[in-house]
Amino acid sequence: MTSKRLEGKVAVIVGAGQQPGGTLGNGRATAERFAQEGATLLLVDINPEWADDTLAAVRPHGHPASTLRADITQEADCAALVAACIERYGRIDVLHNNVGRSKGDKKTAEMDADAWDALMAMNLKGMFMTCKHALPHMVAQRSGSIINISSTSALAGRQTVAYKTSKGAVNTLTQHIAFENAPHGVRANVVLPGLIDTPMAIERRAQERGVPREVVRAERDAMVPMGRMGSAWDVANAAVFLASDEAKYITGVVLPVDGGLLLKRG
């Protein structure tokens, strides 16, 4: 029998909860794929009910899993989620950072400074703080994989300022962590989703514009060279590879998962 790709690994998925909507979110899909590949999981989300939904989905795969509520804009919560993983499972092999939002973003001259700070706190500072607290344990183990979710917006034109800037900084942060910790056996990589059919992407836009979801989907499909948006499974499969020993010689990579979108926009 072929061994599973993440067998024996303990993974923390930050932003693992499933938002309401007709499709899976990136965090939920990643949790399911990690569980399918044998990982022990700590499922972290600010919304306990969303995390519980993901827990119910991964339990049938038969590997240990639990949830924890955390607000990653608070350093005490970032320290606590790492401590909880060590207490419950004895180690941390994978840190998957999936939290971020663009709601409230505007053009530069229209952007409120408090809104800027809020977006930066969630999209960038939160990832810095979870990495900060996970790294000492990974360095002590002399192994670990950090996977940060960025966006193709970091490398392409965008009408608003804070989201793009924060995601560009996520790329730089991750590359720095990769370089800094390569001598210790710790890898860090970035996944850049393009246009993905997730509740966060579709539901809010449909609601704000007052149009059916299928209108939003059709518009986004038409932007992609491959002719369709990706799904959360596409992002999750990239994360499985980067978390696995198949990628043991890969660090500092910025990996688009975008159906060729950057070929058109970047």
Backbone bond lengths (Angstrom), bond angles and torsions (degrees), N, CA, C in turn:
res aa  C-N    CA-C-N  psi(-1)  N-CA   C-N-CA  omega(-1)  CA-C   N-CA-C  phi
1 M - - - 1.464 - - 1.531 109.61 -
2 T 1.308 117.09 130.64 1.450 121.77 179.97 1.519 110.25 -69.98
3 S 1.344 117.01 133.28 1.461 119.54 179.66 1.516 110.14 -71.17
4 K 1.305 115.77 152.22 1.459 121.10 178.91 1.519 109.96 -76.19
5 R 1.311 116.18 150.99 1.470 121.92 -168.75 1.526 112.84 -69.65
6 L 1.331 117.94 -26.20 1.469 120.72 -179.89 1.524 111.66 -116.75
7 E 1.303 116.36 21.08 1.461 120.80 -178.90 1.521 110.33 -60.40
8 G 1.333 116.11 130.78 1.451 121.94 179.06 1.515 114.86 84.92
9 K 1.324 117.75 -3.57 1.463 120.99 -179.00 1.528 110.90 -95.02
10 V 1.324 115.06 144.19 1.463 122.44 175.21 1.521 108.17 -106.54
11 A 1.323 115.51 124.51 1.464 120.32 -175.03 1.518 110.97 -123.75
12 V 1.317 115.53 135.29 1.464 122.26 170.07 1.525 107.48 -101.46
13 I 1.315 116.20 124.89 1.465 121.01 175.56 1.519 107.57 -111.76
14 V 1.324 115.74 111.42 1.461 121.54 -178.98 1.528 107.91 -93.88
15 G 1.322 116.31 120.40 1.456 121.51 -171.48 1.508 110.74 89.87
16 A 1.334 116.30 39.66 1.464 121.97 -175.37 1.520 113.11 -84.45
17 G 1.326 117.63 -9.95 1.458 120.69 -175.00 1.515 113.28 -71.29
18 Q 1.313 114.71 155.71 1.458 121.62 -179.50 1.523 110.51 -101.90
19 Q 1.336 116.51 111.78 1.459 120.17 174.99 1.519 110.27 -71.16
20 P 1.333 117.44 150.72 1.461 119.83 177.68 1.522 111.52 -60.91
21 G 1.319 116.26 141.08 1.457 121.18 179.31 1.511 110.50 159.65
22 G 1.310 115.65 175.22 1.456 120.49 -174.66 1.511 114.90 -84.94
23 T 1.339 118.36 -8.24 1.460 121.69 -179.35 1.522 109.70 -130.67
24 L 1.323 116.43 169.45 1.450 120.75 178.92 1.522 111.14 -79.72
25 G 1.339 115.52 146.91 1.451 121.37 171.45 1.518 110.50 -86.31
26 N 1.336 115.93 164.72 1.465 120.68 -177.26 1.527 112.79 -61.71
27 G 1.333 117.56 -39.54 1.456 120.19 -179.02 1.512 112.22 -65.94
28 R 1.333 116.66 -45.21 1.461 121.04 179.30 1.530 110.95 -63.11
29 A 1.332 117.45 -45.71 1.459 120.02 -179.53 1.523 111.10 -63.28
30 T 1.332 117.14 -40.50 1.461 120.38 178.58 1.523 110.75 -63.69
31 A 1.315 116.93 -41.33 1.462 120.16 177.39 1.531 111.11 -60.05
32 E 1.311 117.00 -44.02 1.459 120.16 -179.92 1.526 111.35 -64.95
33 R 1.341 117.11 -43.39 1.466 119.33 179.81 1.528 111.28 -67.32
34 F 1.340 117.86 -39.45 1.460 119.93 177.17 1.530 109.99 -61.78
35 A 1.329 116.72 -41.82 1.466 120.34 179.56 1.524 110.86 -65.49
36 Q 1.315 117.05 -40.92 1.463 120.48 177.68 1.523 111.52 -59.99
37 E 1.347 115.70 -31.94 1.459 120.55 -178.18 1.523 113.20 -93.16
38 G 1.343 117.07 10.69 1.452 120.92 168.62 1.508 117.32 97.42
39 A 1.337 119.02 7.48 1.463 120.81 -176.32 1.527 111.92 -77.17
40 T 1.319 114.89 147.52 1.462 123.00 164.27 1.522 107.23 -83.55
41 L 1.334 117.55 136.65 1.459 120.52 -168.70 1.521 113.26 -125.90
42 L 1.346 114.70 135.96 1.462 121.95 162.43 1.520 106.42 -110.26
43 L 1.320 116.04 115.64 1.466 123.20 -174.41 1.519 108.93 -100.05
44 V 1.332 115.58 111.03 1.463 121.63 -172.92 1.525 109.32 -108.56
45 D 1.324 115.82 134.13 1.461 120.30 175.77 1.525 108.66 -158.98
46 I 1.328 115.74 155.53 1.463 119.69 176.83 1.523 111.19 -75.93
47 N 1.350 115.94 -20.27 1.465 121.66 -179.54 1.526 108.90 -107.67
48 P 1.336 118.92 106.71 1.469 120.76 -176.48 1.525 113.73 -60.43
49 E 1.336 117.71 -35.00 1.456 119.79 -179.26 1.527 111.09 -65.58
50 W 1.327 116.52 -39.71 1.468 119.74 178.55 1.529 110.00 -65.52
51 A 1.325 117.08 -40.80 1.465 120.41 177.98 1.520 111.11 -64.63
52 D 1.331 116.70 -38.11 1.466 120.44 178.79 1.523 111.18 -63.93
53 D 1.327 117.41 -36.38 1.464 120.54 176.70 1.528 110.73 -61.61
54 T 1.322 116.23 -42.67 1.461 119.91 178.21 1.523 110.92 -66.95
55 L 1.326 116.75 -39.90 1.467 120.31 177.89 1.529 110.83 -58.51
56 A 1.322 116.74 -43.43 1.460 120.34 178.70 1.523 111.60 -61.91
57 A 1.332 116.51 -32.56 1.458 120.65 -178.85 1.527 112.39 -74.87
58 V 1.348 118.09 -31.59 1.466 119.85 -176.19 1.523 112.79 -91.02
59 R 1.320 118.49 -20.10 1.461 120.86 -176.10 1.531 113.81 -57.94
60 P 1.337 119.19 -38.84 1.471 118.10 -179.20 1.523 114.46 -59.89
61 H 1.318 117.91 -16.70 1.472 119.69 179.40 1.529 112.16 -78.04
62 G 1.329 117.09 -11.51 1.451 121.14 167.31 1.509 117.15 85.59
63 H 1.313 117.89 12.53 1.459 120.61 179.46 1.530 109.93 -108.35
64 P 1.330 118.55 153.70 1.467 120.15 -178.94 1.526 111.60 -57.73
65 A 1.323 114.83 139.37 1.464 121.06 178.15 1.512 109.00 -157.53
66 S 1.322 115.93 147.54 1.457 121.00 177.15 1.517 108.30 -153.93
67 T 1.327 115.71 171.81 1.460 120.93 -177.82 1.523 110.42 -119.47
68 L 1.329 114.05 161.68 1.467 121.12 174.61 1.516 107.92 -151.86
69 R 1.314 116.43 134.43 1.461 120.64 174.08 1.520 108.76 -85.10
70 A 1.335 116.52 133.39 1.463 120.69 176.65 1.521 109.82 -154.26
71 D 1.311 114.72 145.36 1.466 123.26 172.29 1.519 106.33 -107.09
72 I 1.325 117.47 107.39 1.465 119.38 -171.47 1.525 113.03 -75.97
73 T 1.313 118.40 -0.15 1.459 119.90 171.05 1.531 111.49 -81.93
74 Q 1.343 116.25 -5.60 1.462 122.09 179.57 1.526 109.13 -111.04
75 E 1.334 117.35 121.74 1.460 119.23 -175.22 1.521 112.16 -63.21
76 A 1.316 117.89 -34.23 1.464 119.46 178.92 1.529 110.71 -60.03
77 D 1.322 116.91 -37.29 1.464 120.38 178.52 1.524 111.17 -70.38
78 C 1.327 116.80 -36.04 1.468 119.99 178.10 1.528 110.71 -65.88
79 A 1.329 116.38 -41.63 1.462 119.80 176.12 1.523 110.70 -65.19
80 A 1.336 116.26 -38.57 1.466 120.42 -176.64 1.524 112.17 -68.17
81 L 1.319 117.60 -35.69 1.462 118.17 -178.11 1.526 110.96 -69.21
82 V 1.327 117.06 -37.09 1.459 119.65 175.74 1.522 110.37 -67.78
83 A 1.324 116.89 -43.42 1.463 120.79 178.94 1.521 111.17 -61.23
84 A 1.330 116.66 -39.10 1.465 120.56 179.12 1.518 111.19 -63.91
85 C 1.325 116.27 -39.95 1.463 119.90 178.51 1.530 110.72 -62.75
86 I 1.322 116.93 -45.52 1.460 120.91 179.51 1.522 110.57 -64.11
87 E 1.327 116.81 -41.89 1.464 120.45 -178.73 1.528 111.39 -65.56
88 R 1.332 116.27 -42.26 1.463 119.65 -175.16 1.522 113.30 -79.54
89 Y 1.344 116.74 -36.22 1.463 119.73 -169.06 1.524 114.61 -126.58
90 G 1.351 117.66 -5.41 1.450 120.07 171.29 1.508 116.91 87.30
91 R 1.334 118.21 -10.48 1.462 121.12 -178.42 1.528 108.86 -166.27
92 I 1.331 116.90 172.17 1.458 122.59 173.32 1.530 107.30 -139.67
93 D 1.326 115.72 114.32 1.453 121.40 -177.52 1.522 112.99 -99.71
94 V 1.324 116.32 -30.65 1.462 120.95 -177.09 1.527 108.83 -134.83
95 L 1.318 115.91 130.17 1.469 122.12 170.13 1.516 107.06 -116.15
96 H 1.316 115.92 115.21 1.466 121.67 -178.57 1.529 107.79 -112.72
97 N 1.340 116.91 110.55 1.465 122.40 -177.27 1.526 109.88 -97.86
98 N 1.326 116.32 112.32 1.459 121.21 -173.37 1.526 113.58 -121.81
99 V 1.333 117.74 14.95 1.465 120.74 -175.62 1.523 110.17 -93.34
100 G 1.328 116.28 138.38 1.459 121.56 176.06 1.512 110.48 173.10
101 R 1.332 115.25 159.02 1.466 119.15 177.00 1.523 109.18 -155.31
102 S 1.337 115.12 162.21 1.468 121.15 176.18 1.523 111.98 -120.31
103 K 1.318 118.07 -7.52 1.461 120.99 -178.59 1.524 110.94 -58.02
104 G 1.329 116.34 131.37 1.456 121.49 -178.67 1.518 113.68 98.25
105 D 1.350 116.26 -6.82 1.463 120.07 -179.86 1.532 110.33 -74.68
106 K 1.355 115.84 150.29 1.467 121.22 -178.59 1.524 109.87 -147.88
107 K 1.316 115.91 177.88 1.459 120.42 172.87 1.535 109.10 -64.37
108 T 1.304 115.39 157.16 1.462 120.66 -171.95 1.528 112.74 -54.64
109 A 1.321 117.76 -48.23 1.461 121.11 -175.90 1.521 112.57 -71.13
110 E 1.339 117.18 -15.13 1.461 121.88 -178.25 1.523 112.63 -103.79
111 M 1.316 117.29 -5.54 1.462 121.76 -171.87 1.521 111.19 -77.49
112 D 1.308 116.31 126.29 1.457 122.02 175.87 1.525 109.64 -77.41
113 A 1.318 116.12 136.79 1.469 119.60 -175.54 1.518 112.14 -63.50
114 D 1.331 117.57 -35.31 1.464 119.57 178.05 1.526 111.21 -67.23
115 A 1.343 117.23 -37.55 1.462 120.71 176.94 1.522 110.36 -66.26
116 W 1.331 116.54 -39.61 1.469 121.30 174.62 1.527 110.72 -56.23
117 D 1.355 115.81 -48.76 1.464 120.40 -178.89 1.526 111.20 -61.32
118 A 1.330 117.08 -39.65 1.459 120.47 -178.61 1.530 111.19 -65.95
119 L 1.331 117.19 -42.31 1.455 120.42 178.65 1.526 111.34 -67.27
120 M 1.317 116.84 -40.56 1.458 119.92 178.96 1.532 111.34 -66.64
121 A 1.324 116.51 -37.53 1.458 120.24 179.54 1.527 111.08 -62.48
122 M 1.312 116.54 -41.34 1.463 119.82 -178.37 1.519 111.78 -78.82
123 N 1.327 117.03 -48.31 1.465 120.36 -170.55 1.521 113.80 -78.47
124 L 1.327 116.99 -30.00 1.462 120.62 -173.28 1.530 113.38 -119.60
125 K 1.311 116.33 -55.58 1.466 119.10 -175.77 1.517 111.39 -61.83
126 G 1.339 116.85 -37.86 1.459 120.28 178.88 1.522 111.84 -60.11
127 M 1.340 116.81 -41.94 1.467 119.76 178.78 1.523 110.94 -66.87
128 F 1.322 116.36 -41.05 1.468 119.47 175.98 1.523 110.53 -56.99
129 M 1.328 117.65 -44.30 1.466 120.29 -174.09 1.524 112.09 -72.41
130 T 1.332 118.71 -37.62 1.464 118.37 177.12 1.528 110.03 -67.00
131 C 1.331 116.67 -40.60 1.468 119.85 177.05 1.529 110.96 -62.72
132 K 1.321 116.02 -44.08 1.464 121.18 -179.47 1.521 111.43 -52.73
133 H 1.335 116.17 -43.49 1.459 119.29 -174.56 1.529 112.97 -86.28
134 A 1.327 117.98 -22.33 1.463 120.28 177.15 1.523 112.03 -80.93
135 L 1.326 117.00 -33.34 1.463 120.76 -171.55 1.536 114.29 -58.96
136 P 1.327 121.57 -42.43 1.466 118.48 -179.66 1.529 113.13 -57.57
137 H 1.322 116.80 -36.04 1.465 120.07 179.50 1.522 110.86 -72.07
138 M 1.332 117.09 -40.79 1.460 120.26 178.66 1.530 110.90 -66.40
139 V 1.331 116.49 -40.92 1.468 120.36 178.21 1.529 110.18 -62.60
140 A 1.325 117.03 -41.60 1.468 120.85 178.96 1.526 111.25 -63.54
141 Q 1.331 116.43 -36.05 1.471 121.56 176.90 1.522 112.48 -75.33
142 R 1.345 115.07 -20.86 1.463 123.28 -171.57 1.526 111.39 61.03
143 S 1.330 114.48 36.51 1.470 120.29 174.96 1.514 108.82 -166.32
144 G 1.328 114.74 152.69 1.459 119.85 176.76 1.514 110.47 160.73
145 S 1.316 115.41 153.82 1.463 121.68 178.36 1.515 108.94 -131.69
146 I 1.331 115.91 122.63 1.463 121.86 174.43 1.519 107.68 -106.70
147 I 1.322 115.80 130.05 1.467 121.49 179.44 1.523 106.93 -125.34
148 N 1.317 116.21 115.50 1.461 121.32 179.31 1.524 109.57 -107.90
149 I 1.328 115.64 133.19 1.458 120.94 178.68 1.519 109.08 -89.81
150 S 1.320 115.80 117.40 1.460 122.97 177.36 1.528 108.00 -106.73
151 S 1.309 117.74 -135.55 1.462 121.98 -179.13 1.521 109.08 -166.55
152 T 1.329 116.97 149.62 1.463 119.98 172.35 1.523 111.09 -62.17
153 S 1.332 117.80 -18.47 1.463 120.54 175.93 1.519 112.05 -58.26
154 A 1.329 117.13 -25.53 1.467 120.73 179.78 1.524 111.57 -64.30
155 L 1.341 117.40 -24.89 1.458 121.42 -173.67 1.519 113.18 -117.60
156 A 1.327 117.68 8.01 1.464 121.02 -176.30 1.523 110.31 -135.67
157 G 1.323 115.47 165.27 1.453 119.91 177.64 1.519 111.98 -63.37
158 R 1.323 115.73 143.83 1.464 121.56 -179.68 1.524 107.78 -148.45
159 Q 1.329 116.32 147.72 1.457 120.82 -175.46 1.528 113.21 -80.47
160 T 1.322 116.94 -12.34 1.465 120.61 -177.55 1.522 109.46 -123.32
161 V 1.340 116.73 162.16 1.460 119.91 -163.35 1.527 115.50 -103.45
162 A 1.331 118.82 -41.13 1.463 119.75 -167.97 1.522 112.69 -73.70
163 Y 1.319 117.27 -41.78 1.461 120.25 -178.66 1.522 110.39 -62.71
164 K 1.324 116.43 -50.00 1.467 120.51 179.08 1.521 111.16 -57.73
165 T 1.317 117.02 -46.38 1.459 121.25 -178.27 1.523 111.10 -63.15
166 S 1.325 116.55 -43.87 1.464 120.01 -179.20 1.519 111.33 -64.71
167 K 1.321 117.13 -40.46 1.463 119.76 -178.58 1.529 111.43 -72.21
168 G 1.333 117.27 -33.90 1.456 118.98 172.43 1.513 111.26 -61.80
169 A 1.323 115.92 -38.74 1.463 120.20 178.57 1.524 111.77 -69.66
170 V 1.333 117.67 -32.50 1.465 120.76 174.71 1.527 109.92 -60.09
171 N 1.335 116.38 -43.04 1.463 119.65 177.60 1.531 111.06 -58.51
172 T 1.336 115.64 -47.63 1.468 120.57 -178.46 1.523 111.36 -65.15
173 L 1.327 116.78 -43.94 1.462 121.46 177.72 1.525 110.50 -56.60
174 T 1.331 115.90 -47.03 1.461 119.96 -176.60 1.520 111.39 -65.36
175 Q 1.336 117.22 -41.11 1.455 119.96 178.03 1.522 111.18 -64.12
176 H 1.333 116.79 -37.55 1.460 119.61 176.44 1.529 110.74 -63.29
177 I 1.327 116.73 -46.03 1.467 120.85 179.51 1.524 110.21 -60.92
178 A 1.339 116.27 -39.74 1.468 120.08 178.86 1.522 111.08 -61.12
179 F 1.330 116.87 -47.44 1.467 121.16 -178.71 1.522 111.09 -66.34
180 E 1.308 115.92 -43.19 1.462 122.18 -175.95 1.524 112.20 -64.45
181 N 1.324 115.92 -34.85 1.463 119.72 -169.92 1.526 114.45 -111.55
182 A 1.329 117.25 1.23 1.464 119.66 176.77 1.532 112.81 -56.16
183 P 1.344 119.67 -39.94 1.473 118.73 178.83 1.524 113.34 -63.25
184 H 1.335 117.27 -16.43 1.462 121.41 -177.79 1.531 112.55 -100.49
185 G 1.330 116.96 7.12 1.459 119.56 178.41 1.511 114.70 80.91
186 V 1.328 117.38 12.91 1.465 122.02 -179.07 1.523 109.00 -103.50
187 R 1.327 116.18 128.23 1.463 122.16 -179.92 1.530 110.05 -105.54
188 A 1.328 116.20 151.86 1.466 121.54 175.95 1.524 108.35 -143.69
189 N 1.311 116.58 128.44 1.459 122.40 -178.42 1.526 110.37 -138.97
190 V 1.334 114.56 160.78 1.460 121.57 -178.17 1.528 109.39 -118.92
191 V 1.320 116.33 136.60 1.463 121.83 169.82 1.521 108.09 -107.37
192 L 1.325 116.23 130.19 1.468 121.91 179.06 1.530 109.22 -109.95
193 P 1.317 118.47 92.27 1.460 118.69 174.22 1.528 110.59 -65.93
194 G 1.324 115.40 143.45 1.454 120.75 171.18 1.508 110.05 -90.04
195 L 1.321 116.98 -129.79 1.459 121.62 177.51 1.527 108.02 -85.60
196 I 1.328 115.55 109.12 1.464 122.59 -174.67 1.529 108.97 -117.89
197 D 1.312 116.03 139.28 1.471 121.88 -178.15 1.522 109.66 -83.51
198 T 1.329 115.86 82.74 1.463 122.57 178.46 1.525 109.50 -121.88
199 P 1.338 117.32 160.68 1.467 119.04 176.75 1.520 113.34 -56.37
200 M 1.349 117.94 -39.84 1.461 119.99 -179.60 1.518 111.34 -61.75
201 A 1.330 116.68 -36.12 1.456 120.68 -177.45 1.520 112.71 -78.41
202 I 1.317 117.07 -36.91 1.462 120.92 -170.25 1.516 112.93 -95.99
203 E 1.322 117.70 -49.05 1.466 121.10 -170.15 1.523 112.21 -61.33
204 R 1.344 116.26 -47.39 1.468 118.86 -177.07 1.518 111.33 -65.15
205 R 1.323 116.89 -43.77 1.467 119.51 -178.60 1.521 111.61 -64.35
206 A 1.320 116.70 -40.27 1.466 119.55 178.40 1.527 111.04 -64.68
207 Q 1.326 115.89 -41.15 1.462 120.39 -179.25 1.524 111.60 -68.05
208 E 1.349 116.73 -45.42 1.459 120.13 -177.81 1.524 111.87 -64.31
209 R 1.316 117.02 -35.52 1.465 121.07 -177.97 1.522 112.93 -89.93
210 G 1.334 116.98 -13.77 1.462 120.41 -179.01 1.514 113.03 68.72
211 V 1.353 116.22 36.20 1.463 120.83 179.91 1.523 108.80 -123.63
212 P 1.338 117.40 158.91 1.467 119.74 176.92 1.525 111.72 -62.63
213 R 1.316 116.18 152.04 1.459 121.57 179.32 1.526 111.65 -56.44
214 E 1.339 116.21 -37.28 1.458 119.39 -176.16 1.528 112.04 -65.99
215 V 1.324 117.18 -26.49 1.468 120.04 175.24 1.523 109.87 -66.11
216 V 1.323 115.87 -45.62 1.466 120.62 178.16 1.520 109.98 -62.40
217 R 1.330 116.65 -44.22 1.467 120.30 -179.13 1.528 111.31 -61.39
218 A 1.319 116.69 -44.88 1.464 120.43 -178.14 1.526 111.42 -63.10
219 E 1.331 116.88 -40.53 1.459 120.88 178.73 1.525 110.84 -63.47
220 R 1.315 116.33 -42.37 1.463 120.13 -178.18 1.525 111.16 -72.13
221 D 1.323 117.29 -39.35 1.463 119.96 176.17 1.528 110.95 -56.60
222 A 1.327 116.01 -40.96 1.469 120.78 -175.43 1.529 112.26 -67.19
223 M 1.323 118.38 -18.60 1.464 121.51 -179.13 1.525 112.85 -81.39
224 V 1.320 117.48 -17.65 1.464 121.34 -169.63 1.527 110.48 -94.82
225 P 1.335 118.72 129.48 1.463 120.31 179.29 1.523 114.11 -54.41
226 M 1.331 117.95 -33.73 1.461 120.20 178.75 1.526 112.44 -77.99
227 G 1.339 116.61 -3.94 1.456 120.67 173.04 1.508 116.54 89.22
228 R 1.317 117.06 2.43 1.469 119.56 179.95 1.525 109.13 -158.49
229 M 1.331 114.63 155.00 1.456 119.87 170.67 1.526 110.04 -67.14
230 G 1.314 114.99 159.13 1.448 119.85 169.73 1.516 110.54 -82.25
231 S 1.312 115.41 174.92 1.458 121.63 174.25 1.523 109.05 -114.45
232 A 1.325 115.19 168.19 1.461 119.49 177.46 1.525 112.00 -60.91
233 W 1.334 117.25 -25.69 1.465 119.67 177.77 1.530 111.01 -63.96
234 D 1.323 117.57 -33.47 1.463 120.38 178.81 1.526 110.85 -63.52
235 V 1.325 115.80 -42.95 1.467 120.51 177.53 1.523 110.25 -66.99
236 A 1.333 116.45 -41.76 1.461 121.40 -178.87 1.521 111.90 -63.70
237 N 1.319 117.27 -40.22 1.460 120.06 -179.98 1.520 111.85 -65.28
238 A 1.332 116.86 -36.90 1.466 119.89 174.97 1.523 110.61 -63.54
239 A 1.335 116.17 -39.98 1.464 120.18 179.87 1.523 111.41 -66.31
240 V 1.331 117.54 -39.05 1.463 120.59 177.30 1.524 110.06 -58.41
241 F 1.322 116.73 -47.22 1.463 120.18 179.34 1.522 111.41 -58.75
242 L 1.335 117.51 -48.40 1.459 120.76 -176.95 1.528 112.08 -67.87
243 A 1.323 117.34 -27.81 1.463 121.26 178.23 1.522 112.28 -78.35
244 S 1.323 116.51 -22.58 1.461 121.38 -171.49 1.526 111.84 -86.32
245 D 1.333 115.02 167.71 1.461 120.07 176.49 1.525 112.33 -71.59
246 E 1.323 117.98 -10.67 1.461 120.78 173.03 1.525 110.81 -61.23
247 A 1.332 116.16 -25.44 1.468 121.75 -178.87 1.525 111.67 -106.03
248 K 1.335 117.38 25.32 1.465 120.31 -172.57 1.523 113.85 -65.51
249 Y 1.354 117.45 -15.33 1.468 120.51 178.37 1.529 110.85 -111.69
250 I 1.324 116.12 22.24 1.470 121.60 -178.24 1.523 108.90 -119.12
251 T 1.314 116.15 118.94 1.460 119.95 175.42 1.525 109.38 -150.52
252 G 1.326 116.28 149.96 1.458 121.90 -178.97 1.514 114.40 76.77
253 V 1.324 117.43 13.99 1.462 121.80 -176.73 1.525 110.79 -84.22
254 V 1.330 115.99 139.90 1.468 123.07 172.68 1.529 105.95 -109.10
255 L 1.316 116.72 104.48 1.467 122.76 -168.41 1.525 111.57 -107.86
256 P 1.332 118.54 106.82 1.467 119.87 174.28 1.526 110.82 -71.89
257 V 1.319 115.06 138.30 1.470 122.41 170.63 1.521 104.48 -124.68
258 D 1.338 115.96 85.70 1.468 118.41 -161.39 1.526 116.20 -145.13
259 G 1.337 118.01 8.14 1.451 119.15 178.93 1.520 114.30 61.38
260 G 1.336 116.05 24.06 1.456 120.41 -179.42 1.515 115.25 87.13
261 L 1.329 117.76 10.41 1.457 121.38 -176.58 1.526 112.74 -57.48
262 L 1.333 117.13 -41.25 1.457 119.90 -178.28 1.532 111.92 -68.48
263 L 1.317 117.55 -23.19 1.454 119.54 174.83 1.519 111.39 -64.52
264 K 1.317 114.38 -26.83 1.465 121.17 -178.80 1.522 112.14 -93.54
265 R 1.341 117.30 -37.95 1.458 121.56 -170.24 1.508 113.49 -105.06
266 G 1.336 117.68 -26.56 1.460 120.02 -169.57 1.512 112.73 -92.50
